[in-house]
Amino acid sequence: MGKFVVAGIIQVETIVQVDTIPVQYSPITSKSDSIFTDIGGDAYNECLALKSLGNEVTFMSMIGKDAQKDLVNVYGMCQDVNTGFVLNVLKSTPTATILYDGSRRQQIFEDIKDIHEFAYHMDVFEEEIKTADMVVLANANFCKPLAIKTKEMGKTLAVNFRGFSEDKVKFNEDMLRVADIVYIGDDNIVDSSYDFVKKLAEEFGNEIIILGQGEKGLIIYSKKDNILVHYNTVKTNEVVNTVGAGEALFSCFLHFYLKTGEPIHAIKNAILFASYKIGFVGSSRGFMTEEEIEHWHSLIWGEMKIE
């Protein structure tokens, strides 16, 4: 079991199944079992995924002044997230509406409220990461000082660069320079995927870079192992909704990479983890345990020894 500190956004999510994106205008659409409301957000999803895999996780985020801290444990999550590091400081809790269709396309509308105006308590953060094996951050504004502090304290830093595009490199530069492990989705990447990863590695010197490519799989780069390789997806479940798949994949990779130090071993398990997760509606649901991953790994790639 590893000890992780995870910081980033938690939000109330409404996920809506539509026939196609872009949506055709209609004054009203009535369809059973097509709208699902839950708690999600990049860091929150990573927190639950890491806990599902048996880790100790300290979760740090911010919600609205009028919200109950137990928001993080509602809707039957049953993960018992410690609410002591969730701050009631925002005007209201961040929200998002996510449209998705049968072709895996998504359109996300999000409102992170006034979270960009607040800083997290650095003394609390510093105290918690002293005993952490790894720090996992979002690329939200309030996480930037936390990333610098993590680097100063010599802790391994993993960053999920959500909503990343090539024109936002400058905005993310401070965190890119200190991140040991980077995850980026390729939704807004214009360059060749391999060229983009190579350029990122050369400029920022990250140890591990994972470029998520949706249904095409992913590309993983490891400086230490001198590898830059593509992996296809695998099928463990019928695809229902791909919201949160990237966070699931990233979390599982971090779990097994911390445990084994082997990036290929970790990424194969992460692919399995994400493939199962997309059989569920809700970005914070559908996480396997280690034992379940072991079962699927043996079916697809042969025996896997977990120590």
DRENLUMVEX-750653 format. One line per field, with one value per residue (C-alpha): x, y, z; residue number from 0; residue in three letters. Coordinates in pm, whole numbers, plus 50000, padded with zeros to 5 digits. Layout:
N
X	X; ...
Y	Y; ...
Z	Z; ...
num	NUM; ...
residuo	ALA; ...
This chain:
307
X	50000; 50131; 50061; 49940; 49849; 49601; 49498; 49270; 48907; 48594; 48269; 47905; 47865; 47558; 47621; 47373; 47343; 47256; 47202; 47488; 47733; 47681; 47330; 47039; 46803; 46481; 46272; 46252; 46395; 46252; 46453; 46462; 46790; 46979; 47070; 47299; 47414; 47712; 48025; 48339; 48634; 48987; 49144; 48839; 48827; 49197; 49148; 48876; 49069; 49381; 49176; 49009; 49355; 49430; 49627; 49616; 49506; 49490; 49249; 49280; 49027; 48778; 48398; 48128; 48072; 47714; 47812; 47852; 48196; 48033; 47958; 48270; 48108; 47752; 47576; 47699; 48069; 48154; 48521; 48525; 48728; 48865; 48693; 48938; 49141; 48844; 48798; 48457; 48579; 48423; 48105; 47965; 48091; 48233; 47994; 48005; 47764; 47898; 47724; 47824; 47707; 47740; 48057; 48250; 48243; 48205; 48125; 48199; 48064; 48229; 48218; 48496; 48341; 48592; 48850; 49117; 49096; 49201; 49523; 49544; 49700; 50068; 50150; 49884; 50005; 50369; 50296; 50097; 50348; 50635; 50531; 50380; 50527; 50385; 50199; 49932; 49814; 49577; 49690; 49447; 49579; 49588; 49802; 50092; 50249; 50190; 50388; 50684; 50675; 50663; 50976; 51153; 51081; 51216; 50888; 50781; 50527; 50265; 50047; 49733; 49726; 49354; 49228; 49583; 49647; 49967; 49880; 49856; 50215; 50312; 50026; 50136; 50511; 50578; 50422; 50569; 50919; 50878; 50657; 50826; 50525; 50293; 49954; 49800; 49499; 49547; 49208; 49368; 49709; 49773; 50126; 50211; 50159; 50513; 50664; 50462; 50581; 50943; 50928; 50779; 51044; 51329; 51206; 51100; 51296; 51008; 51078; 50748; 50501; 50169; 49967; 49612; 49461; 49110; 48991; 49329; 49512; 49810; 50176; 50414; 50763; 51015; 51346; 51506; 51403; 51461; 51121; 50860; 50590; 50222; 49973; 49627; 49323; 49186; 48828; 48711; 48368; 48108; 48168; 47899; 48067; 48430; 48411; 48692; 48881; 49201; 49201; 49139; 49426; 49665; 49581; 49630; 49959; 50085; 49979; 50170; 50465; 50515; 50487; 50713; 50912; 50827; 50649; 50536; 50397; 50217; 50076; 49932; 49747; 49634; 49488; 49291; 49173; 49047; 48884; 48671; 48587; 48425; 48154; 47999; 47823; 47983; 48345; 48403; 48261; 48373; 48717; 48869; 49070; 49421; 49278; 49045; 49332; 49539; 49259; 49230; 49607; 49648; 49377; 49533; 49907; 49970; 50050; 50107; 50276; 50164; 50383
Y	50000; 50340; 50680; 50944; 51309; 51412; 51774; 51926; 51984; 51812; 51897; 51806; 51643; 51595; 51346; 51348; 51083; 51238; 51087; 51270; 51554; 51826; 51814; 51883; 52151; 52037; 52234; 51929; 51578; 51308; 50987; 50741; 50669; 50934; 51187; 51096; 51325; 51235; 51372; 51381; 51598; 51503; 51484; 51329; 51051; 50984; 50973; 50707; 50504; 50497; 50402; 50121; 49981; 49973; 50293; 50550; 50878; 51233; 51433; 51814; 52033; 52319; 52333; 52596; 52764; 52634; 52273; 51992; 51833; 51492; 51578; 51372; 51059; 51085; 50877; 50549; 50598; 50398; 50494; 50688; 50984; 51197; 51536; 51712; 51851; 51974; 52350; 52527; 52853; 52894; 53087; 52757; 52413; 52364; 52199; 52038; 51910; 51643; 51541; 51210; 51006; 50650; 50735; 50818; 51189; 51423; 51788; 51926; 52245; 52326; 52604; 52595; 52895; 53117; 52847; 53043; 53314; 53088; 52925; 52602; 52615; 52554; 52454; 52181; 52058; 52055; 51859; 51593; 51533; 51472; 51107; 51067; 50834; 51040; 51367; 51378; 51721; 51869; 52166; 52397; 52739; 52659; 52351; 52542; 52651; 52298; 52159; 52387; 52288; 51918; 51961; 52152; 51867; 51604; 51415; 51237; 51456; 51333; 51586; 51534; 51819; 51826; 52034; 52063; 52207; 52312; 52680; 52634; 52516; 52857; 52848; 52501; 52557; 52596; 52258; 52086; 52178; 52014; 51713; 51374; 51195; 51365; 51264; 51451; 51364; 51415; 51580; 51913; 51798; 51906; 51773; 51408; 51228; 51087; 51424; 51598; 51360; 51383; 51762; 51770; 51530; 51727; 52061; 51964; 51647; 51458; 51099; 50957; 51099; 50931; 51062; 50929; 50868; 50755; 50450; 50436; 50360; 50560; 50645; 50608; 50758; 50662; 50845; 50585; 50290; 50473; 50376; 50555; 50307; 50287; 50050; 49970; 49949; 49615; 49509; 49397; 49561; 49700; 50071; 50277; 50611; 50719; 51016; 50984; 50711; 50916; 50976; 50606; 50507; 50759; 50655; 50286; 50353; 50550; 50274; 50000; 50219; 50310; 49944; 49793; 50070; 49903; 50140; 49873; 49650; 49951; 50078; 49738; 49723; 50084; 49999; 49717; 49941; 50209; 49957; 49823; 50168; 50283; 50023; 50254; 50591; 50842; 50954; 50836; 50483; 50147; 50099; 49750; 49610; 49464; 49111; 49189; 49340; 49029; 48815; 49018; 49054; 48676; 48634; 48886; 48887; 48583; 48551; 48865; 48845; 49105; 49135
Z	50000; 49903; 50055; 49810; 49850; 49579; 49520; 49259; 49174; 49299; 49120; 49086; 48744; 48530; 48250; 47961; 47690; 47353; 47010; 46846; 46901; 46792; 46940; 46709; 46838; 46997; 47248; 47474; 47464; 47687; 47722; 48010; 48191; 47997; 48268; 48559; 48841; 49058; 49223; 49010; 48914; 48815; 49160; 49324; 49064; 49114; 49490; 49464; 49207; 49425; 49731; 49534; 49468; 49842; 49895; 50171; 50016; 50153; 49937; 49919; 49743; 49780; 49775; 49829; 50163; 50164; 50086; 50336; 50343; 50326; 49966; 49893; 50036; 49902; 49637; 49778; 49707; 50021; 49998; 50325; 50199; 50484; 50456; 50686; 50396; 50190; 50242; 50245; 50092; 49746; 49667; 49541; 49444; 49092; 48848; 48506; 48244; 48011; 47690; 47530; 47233; 47106; 46911; 47231; 47154; 47449; 47497; 47841; 47995; 48325; 48578; 48837; 49015; 49200; 49278; 49090; 49357; 49645; 49761; 49957; 50305; 50235; 50592; 50585; 50247; 50351; 50668; 50478; 50201; 50445; 50472; 50123; 49862; 49577; 49522; 49249; 49133; 48880; 48672; 48852; 48958; 49329; 49260; 49105; 49438; 49568; 49274; 49351; 49719; 49625; 49415; 49693; 49935; 49696; 49656; 49339; 49158; 48909; 48726; 48521; 48268; 48203; 47910; 47775; 47430; 47259; 47291; 47670; 47718; 47857; 48112; 48226; 48201; 48575; 48650; 48346; 48464; 48805; 48721; 48727; 48573; 48324; 48186; 47891; 47676; 47301; 47232; 47145; 47018; 46658; 46603; 46540; 46871; 46880; 46787; 47055; 47328; 47209; 47209; 47556; 47691; 47537; 47666; 48019; 48100; 48261; 48371; 48241; 47989; 47909; 47615; 47628; 47284; 47371; 47179; 46996; 47320; 47445; 47404; 47697; 47724; 47995; 48016; 48244; 48027; 47696; 47558; 47349; 47260; 47168; 47331; 47202; 47427; 47545; 47613; 47955; 47952; 47716; 47659; 47831; 47899; 47868; 48107; 48362; 48175; 48166; 48540; 48603; 48374; 48529; 48886; 48820; 48644; 48945; 49183; 49002; 48905; 49270; 49361; 49093; 48923; 48591; 48349; 48101; 48373; 48520; 48191; 48094; 48423; 48376; 48035; 48195; 48476; 48236; 48001; 48285; 48419; 48091; 48141; 48403; 48388; 48623; 48619; 48978; 48943; 48808; 48966; 48989; 49277; 49245; 49251; 48960; 48762; 48828; 48684; 48363; 48323; 48331; 48066; 47826; 47893; 48113; 48482; 48686; 49024; 49278; 49583
num	0; 1; 2; 3; 4; 5; 6; 7; 8; 9; 10; 11; 12; 13; 14; 15; 16; 17; 18; 19; 20; 21; 22; 23; 24; 25; 26; 27; 28; 29; 30; 31; 32; 33; 34; 35; 36; 37; 38; 39; 40; 41; 42; 43; 44; 45; 46; 47; 48; 49; 50; 51; 52; 53; 54; 55; 56; 57; 58; 59; 60; 61; 62; 63; 64; 65; 66; 67; 68; 69; 70; 71; 72; 73; 74; 75; 76; 77; 78; 79; 80; 81; 82; 83; 84; 85; 86; 87; 88; 89; 90; 91; 92; 93; 94; 95; 96; 97; 98; 99; 100; 101; 102; 103; 104; 105; 106; 107; 108; 109; 110; 111; 112; 113; 114; 115; 116; 117; 118; 119; 120; 121; 122; 123; 124; 125; 126; 127; 128; 129; 130; 131; 132; 133; 134; 135; 136; 137; 138; 139; 140; 141; 142; 143; 144; 145; 146; 147; 148; 149; 150; 151; 152; 153; 154; 155; 156; 157; 158; 159; 160; 161; 162; 163; 164; 165; 166; 167; 168; 169; 170; 171; 172; 173; 174; 175; 176; 177; 178; 179; 180; 181; 182; 183; 184; 185; 186; 187; 188; 189; 190; 191; 192; 193; 194; 195; 196; 197; 198; 199; 200; 201; 202; 203; 204; 205; 206; 207; 208; 209; 210; 211; 212; 213; 214; 215; 216; 217; 218; 219; 220; 221; 222; 223; 224; 225; 226; 227; 228; 229; 230; 231; 232; 233; 234; 235; 236; 237; 238; 239; 240; 241; 242; 243; 244; 245; 246; 247; 248; 249; 250; 251; 252; 253; 254; 255; 256; 257; 258; 259; 260; 261; 262; 263; 264; 265; 266; 267; 268; 269; 270; 271; 272; 273; 274; 275; 276; 277; 278; 279; 280; 281; 282; 283; 284; 285; 286; 287; 288; 289; 290; 291; 292; 293; 294; 295; 296; 297; 298; 299; 300; 301; 302; 303; 304; 305; 306
residuo	MET; GLY; LYS; PHE; VAL; VAL; ALA; GLY; ILE; ILE; GLN; VAL; GLU; THR; ILE; VAL; GLN; VAL; ASP; THR; ILE; PRO; VAL; GLN; TYR; SER; PRO; ILE; THR; SER; LYS; SER; ASP; SER; ILE; PHE; THR; ASP; ILE; GLY; GLY; ASP; ALA; TYR; ASN; GLU; CYS; LEU; ALA; LEU; LYS; SER; LEU; GLY; ASN; GLU; VAL; THR; PHE; MET; SER; MET; ILE; GLY; LYS; ASP; ALA; GLN; LYS; ASP; LEU; VAL; ASN; VAL; TYR; GLY; MET; CYS; GLN; ASP; VAL; ASN; THR; GLY; PHE; VAL; LEU; ASN; VAL; LEU; LYS; SER; THR; PRO; THR; ALA; THR; ILE; LEU; TYR; ASP; GLY; SER; ARG; ARG; GLN; GLN; ILE; PHE; GLU; ASP; ILE; LYS; ASP; ILE; HIS; GLU; PHE; ALA; TYR; HIS; MET; ASP; VAL; PHE; GLU; GLU; GLU; ILE; LYS; THR; ALA; ASP; MET; VAL; VAL; LEU; ALA; ASN; ALA; ASN; PHE; CYS; LYS; PRO; LEU; ALA; ILE; LYS; THR; LYS; GLU; MET; GLY; LYS; THR; LEU; ALA; VAL; ASN; PHE; ARG; GLY; PHE; SER; GLU; ASP; LYS; VAL; LYS; PHE; ASN; GLU; ASP; MET; LEU; ARG; VAL; ALA; ASP; ILE; VAL; TYR; ILE; GLY; ASP; ASP; ASN; ILE; VAL; ASP; SER; SER; TYR; ASP; PHE; VAL; LYS; LYS; LEU; ALA; GLU; GLU; PHE; GLY; ASN; GLU; ILE; ILE; ILE; LEU; GLY; GLN; GLY; GLU; LYS; GLY; LEU; ILE; ILE; TYR; SER; LYS; LYS; ASP; ASN; ILE; LEU; VAL; HIS; TYR; ASN; THR; VAL; LYS; THR; ASN; GLU; VAL; VAL; ASN; THR; VAL; GLY; ALA; GLY; GLU; ALA; LEU; PHE; SER; CYS; PHE; LEU; HIS; PHE; TYR; LEU; LYS; THR; GLY; GLU; PRO; ILE; HIS; ALA; ILE; LYS; ASN; ALA; ILE; LEU; PHE; ALA; SER; TYR; LYS; ILE; GLY; PHE; VAL; GLY; SER; SER; ARG; GLY; PHE; MET; THR; GLU; GLU; GLU; ILE; GLU; HIS; TRP; HIS; SER; LEU; ILE; TRP; GLY; GLU; MET; LYS; ILE; GLU
